[in-house]
Each structure stands twice: as structure tokens, then as C-alpha cells.
Amino acid sequence: MNQTITIRIPENMKIELEELSKSENKPISDLVRESIKKSLQISRFRKLRNQVLPFAEAQGILTDEDVFELMK
């Protein structure tokens, strides 16, 4: 079930959202929903990364390059 929330944004942000909505032919609510979804996904990723990081560091995996090297 979808819920409605109300937020306050600066006027310039509202104008940008309206312009983006027109250019992408998408409702503003869809754009905001997509943005919130991406933000939540990034937050979950960072949380998981922070949980795994100590284990990776203990194995000497410190950089992306270390990961890529192990994946070869």
C-alpha cells in the first residue's frame, strides 16, 4: 500500500524538479520515489560495506584493486 508524505523543498529545487519532469516525461512523484530508492540502496550498501570492511582488512584486502586481483 502506498503512503503519502509531505516534504518542504526550496523553490529552486521545485523548479528543477518540474523541468526534469517535463524533459523526462515522468511525474515528479516518480522522480522523487526513484531518488529515495537510490538513496536507500546506497545507504544499505554503505552499511554492509562497513560491516564487512574489518574482515576484508584482516585478510589484507584494502583497495578495489585488491578485490579485482582476487577475482581474476
C-alpha positions, 0 to 999 in steps of 0.5 A: 500500500502506498503512503503519502508524505509531505516534504518542504523543498526550496523553490529552486529545487521545485523548479528543477524538479518540474523541468526534469519532469517535463524533459523526462516525461515522468511525474515528479512523484516518480522522480522523487520515489526513484531518488529515495530508492537510490538513496536507500540502496546506497545507504544499505550498501554503505552499511554492509560495506562497513560491516564487512570492511574489518574482515576484508582488512584482516585478510589484507584486502584494502583497495578495489584493486585488491578485490579485482586481483582476487577475482581474476 
